[in-house]
């Protein structure tokens, strides 16, 4: 793979022991998706999907009224957020990706607090109810 900021990736011909290596546009390295454009959009979208799957598996516990809200939020941060943010130290975050991450955060909080989208509750109100900033 050749990493470049140009719209068309440069072509690179490499051989090892007289065998031509295939040039790819993306591959998975240490659990993270690396792309030739150097952007992290696909990796973050993939991470959001995985985090939502983890949330769905824990949904019964995270939405339970028998468990204290503070405990549920700590569980959310421990299991769901750590899954979402795995490997993000190397990610480049644009404004659109930042908005996607914020939307995912609100998605988690709204489901945890059982706030329906038809109730027209603002994000600020949801954060206030959750007791987070």
MOFENVEN-V7126 format. One record per residue. N is the residue number from 0. RES is the residue in one small letter. SS is DSSP state (hx for helix, st for strand, lp for the rest). NEAR is the number of other C-alpha atoms within 8 Angstrom. D_FIRST is the distance of its C-alpha to the first C-alpha in Angstrom with 1 decimal. Layout:
<<N | RES | SS | NEAR | D_FIRST> <N | RES | SS | NEAR | D_FIRST>>
//
This chain:
<<0 | x | lp | 7 | 0.0> <1 | x | lp | 10 | 3.8> <2 | x | lp | 9 | 6.4> <3 | x | lp | 9 | 9.7> <4 | x | lp | 7 | 13.0> <5 | x | lp | 6 | 13.8> <6 | x | lp | 5 | 14.6> <7 | x | lp | 4 | 12.7> <8 | x | lp | 11 | 9.1> <9 | x | lp | 6 | 9.5> <10 | x | lp | 6 | 9.0> <11 | x | lp | 6 | 8.1> <12 | x | lp | 7 | 10.3> <13 | x | lp | 6 | 10.4> <14 | x | st | 8 | 13.3> <15 | x | st | 7 | 14.7> <16 | x | lp | 4 | 18.4> <17 | x | lp | 5 | 18.4> <18 | x | st | 6 | 15.9> <19 | x | st | 8 | 13.0> <20 | x | lp | 8 | 9.7> <21 | x | lp | 4 | 8.3> <22 | x | lp | 9 | 5.2> <23 | x | lp | 7 | 5.1> <24 | x | lp | 8 | 6.0> <25 | x | st | 9 | 7.2> <26 | x | st | 8 | 8.4> <27 | x | st | 8 | 11.6> <28 | x | st | 7 | 12.1> <29 | x | lp | 4 | 15.8> <30 | x | lp | 5 | 16.9> <31 | x | st | 8 | 14.9> <32 | x | st | 11 | 12.4> <33 | x | st | 11 | 9.3> <34 | x | st | 11 | 8.2> <35 | x | lp | 13 | 6.3> <36 | x | lp | 10 | 10.0> <37 | x | lp | 9 | 10.9> <38 | x | lp | 9 | 13.8> <39 | x | lp | 12 | 15.4> <40 | x | hx | 8 | 17.5> <41 | x | hx | 8 | 16.2> <42 | x | hx | 10 | 16.5> <43 | x | hx | 11 | 20.0> <44 | x | hx | 8 | 21.2> <45 | x | hx | 8 | 20.2> <46 | x | hx | 12 | 22.1> <47 | x | hx | 11 | 25.1> <48 | x | hx | 8 | 25.3> <49 | x | hx | 10 | 25.4> <50 | x | hx | 12 | 27.9> <51 | x | hx | 9 | 30.1> <52 | x | hx | 8 | 30.1> <53 | x | hx | 11 | 31.3> <54 | x | hx | 12 | 33.9> <55 | x | hx | 7 | 35.2> <56 | x | hx | 7 | 35.7> <57 | x | hx | 8 | 37.6> <58 | x | hx | 9 | 39.3> <59 | x | hx | 7 | 42.7> <60 | x | hx | 8 | 42.8> <61 | x | hx | 13 | 41.3> <62 | x | lp | 11 | 43.7> <63 | x | lp | 7 | 46.7> <64 | x | lp | 6 | 49.7> <65 | x | lp | 4 | 51.0> <66 | x | lp | 9 | 48.2> <67 | x | lp | 7 | 48.6> <68 | x | hx | 8 | 46.2> <69 | x | hx | 6 | 45.1> <70 | x | hx | 8 | 44.2> <71 | x | hx | 12 | 42.2> <72 | x | hx | 10 | 40.3> <73 | x | hx | 8 | 39.6> <74 | x | hx | 10 | 38.3> <75 | x | hx | 11 | 36.1> <76 | x | hx | 9 | 34.6> <77 | x | hx | 8 | 34.3> <78 | x | hx | 9 | 32.8> <79 | x | hx | 13 | 31.3> <80 | x | hx | 10 | 30.1> <81 | x | hx | 9 | 28.6> <82 | x | hx | 11 | 26.5> <83 | x | hx | 11 | 25.5> <84 | x | lp | 8 | 24.6> <85 | x | lp | 7 | 22.8> <86 | x | lp | 7 | 19.8> <87 | x | hx | 7 | 20.6> <88 | x | hx | 4 | 21.1> <89 | x | hx | 5 | 17.5> <90 | x | lp | 8 | 17.8> <91 | x | lp | 6 | 18.5> <92 | x | lp | 8 | 21.5> <93 | x | lp | 6 | 22.8> <94 | x | hx | 6 | 26.4> <95 | x | hx | 6 | 25.6> <96 | x | hx | 10 | 23.7> <97 | x | hx | 9 | 26.6> <98 | x | hx | 8 | 29.0> <99 | x | hx | 8 | 27.3> <100 | x | hx | 9 | 27.7> <101 | x | hx | 8 | 31.3> <102 | x | hx | 8 | 31.9> <103 | x | hx | 9 | 30.7> <104 | x | hx | 8 | 33.0> <105 | x | hx | 10 | 35.9> <106 | x | hx | 8 | 35.2> <107 | x | hx | 9 | 35.6> <108 | x | hx | 11 | 38.8> <109 | x | hx | 11 | 40.4> <110 | x | hx | 10 | 40.1> <111 | x | hx | 10 | 41.3> <112 | x | lp | 10 | 44.3> <113 | x | lp | 7 | 44.8> <114 | x | lp | 10 | 44.8> <115 | x | lp | 8 | 44.6> <116 | x | hx | 6 | 42.9> <117 | x | hx | 4 | 46.2> <118 | x | hx | 6 | 48.0> <119 | x | lp | 6 | 46.4> <120 | x | lp | 8 | 46.0> <121 | x | lp | 6 | 44.1> <122 | x | hx | 7 | 41.1> <123 | x | hx | 6 | 43.2> <124 | x | hx | 8 | 45.9> <125 | x | hx | 14 | 43.5> <126 | x | hx | 11 | 42.2> <127 | x | hx | 9 | 45.9> <128 | x | hx | 8 | 46.8> <129 | x | hx | 10 | 44.0> <130 | x | lp | 6 | 45.1> <131 | x | lp | 6 | 41.7> <132 | x | lp | 4 | 40.5>>
//
